Amino acid sequence: MTPHDITKLIVRTSMKDRDAFDLLYRQTSAKLFGVCLRILRDRPEAEEALQEVYVKIWTKADRFAVSDLSPISWLVAIARNHAIDRIRARKAAAADLDEAADVADPRPGPEALALAGSERVRIFQCMETLEKDRADAVRGAYLTGESYAELAERFGVPLNTMRTWLRRSLLKLRDCLEA
């Protein structure tokens, strides 16, 4: 089969001609399988890669530009790049697993959980010492992420008043927690 014939098959494949794609596969699969096998060095993986290569050819055939270059070079480039991508993915997965052994568990241990529980109780007790609207403003700002402007609007007070509420409330909480 000449390069011109392969070019015609790729062009027909770009128009989703199944017969042309079937003939293209029969005429070029041995060469592309050899490329995949040489790079991947594993027959089952090369067979799987070859199938993925032909899916790419089916979906990207419209990107083939007819030129003086050999159409088989375009096909080989797709197979080569795909096989290399598989090797890179394999290495990245192995590196991730190796690094995972050195990662500490970010969750707190039993002692930290017990301390946090007692701190939580103290914080709730100190929040009870604030006026209800001040406590709601502190919760809005520091637990739900509301802005000062949103809180000022919700409570119907000027922006600077809201800032003063929050600053004084935090000072009162700090004093309560330090006692």
N, C-alpha and C positions, 0 to 999 in steps of 0.2 A: 504494500500500500504506500503510495507516494505522500509526501507532505501536503500536496494540494488536496488529495483525497481526505486526509485527516482534517485539514482546515474546513472542508465542506461539511464533514461530520460534526465538527464543533459548532459551526454556524447553524446547522440544522438542529443540533441539541439546544442551542440558545432559543430556538423557537419551540422548544419542548416536544421535539419529534422523538418518540420513544424508540422507533426502529433505528434511527441514526445513533442514538445513545447506546443501544444494545450493540450495534456494530462497532462503535467507538470503543466500548468496553472490551469486546472480543479481540480487537486489533491491538489495543495498547495495554491491557491489564497485566500481561506478563512482564513488560518492561517496568511499569510503575510498581508492581509487586517487588521486583528486584531492587528498586530504589528504596522502598520501605524496609525490606528485609536487610539490606546492607546497612542502613542507618540504625534500625531498631534491634537487630540481631536476635530477634525472637519471632519465630514463625507465626504463632497464634496472634501476637500483637500486630505483626505486619499485615496479616489477613484482615484484622479488624480495622487497621489504619487505612488499608486499601479501599475498603467499603466506604469509610468516611471521606476519603479523597474523591471517590466518584460521586458522592452526594454533593461535595463542594463543586465539582465540575458541572454537575447538573444545574446547580443553583447559580453558578458564576459564569456559565458559558457565554452569556451576553457581554461579559467584560473582555472577552478575547478580541484583540485587535488584529485583524488580518494585516500581515506585513511580510517582509522578506524573511523574517526569522522563522525558524522551524516551529511548527505547532507542537511537536513532541517536546520541545524545550519548555513551552508553556505548561504542558501537562506534568512534566518531570519537576518543574519548579513548585507546582502545587503539592505534589507528593512529597518532595524533599522538605518543604517548609512545614507541612503537616507532621511528618515524622519527627522533625526537630522539635516542634511544639510539644509533641507527646513526651519526648525525652525531658524537656524542660519542666513539664508538669510533674513528671515522675520524680525529678530531683527536688522540686519545691515541696511536694508532699512528704518526701523522706526527711527533708530538713525540718519541716514543721513538727514532725513526730519526735525528732531528736531534741529539738528545743523545748518541747512540751515537758520533758522529764525534769528540766531545771526550773520550771515555773512553779512558784509557791501557790498554794491554795489561797485565794484572796478573801475567802470567807473568814469571819472572826471565829476564834476558838471558843471553848466553853467559858473560860475565864473572862474573855472580852465580852461575851454575850451576857454574863451575869452582871458585870460592871455597867454595861450599857442599859440593862434593865433597871438597875437602881438609879442611874442617871436620868432615865426617862421619867421615872416616878418623881424625882426631884424637880425636873423641868415642868411637868404638869402641875405640881404643887405651886411652883413659883408663878406659872401662868395664871393660876387662880387668884393671885394677889393683885393682878392688874384689873383695871376696869374692863368691862366686857367689850366695849368698842375698841379699846386699845389692844386687848388680847386678840381680837378678830383681825385688827390691822397688822399685828405682828405675824399672825398665821398667814395672812394674805401675802405679805411681802416676802417672808422667808420660807414658807412651806409650799405655797402655790405659785410664787413667782410674779405676783402682780406688781406693776410699777407704782411708784409714788403717785403719779398722776391718776392712775386707775383707782387707787385707794382713796385719794382725795375726792374724786368724783363719787365713788360709792358711798362714802361717809358724809358727803356734802360739806366739806371743809376746804379752805384754801390749801394749796400745795405746800407752802411753808409750814402751815399748822400740822399737816400730815408728817412732814419730816421731823418736826419737834416731837410729836406723839411717839414716833418710832424710836428716836434717839433716847428720849426719856424712858420709854418702856424697856429698851435694851439695858440701860443703866440700872434700872430697878431689878431686872432679871439677873444681871451680873451680881448685884449686891445680895440678892436672895440666894443665889447659887454658891456664893463665897461664904455665906454665914454657916 
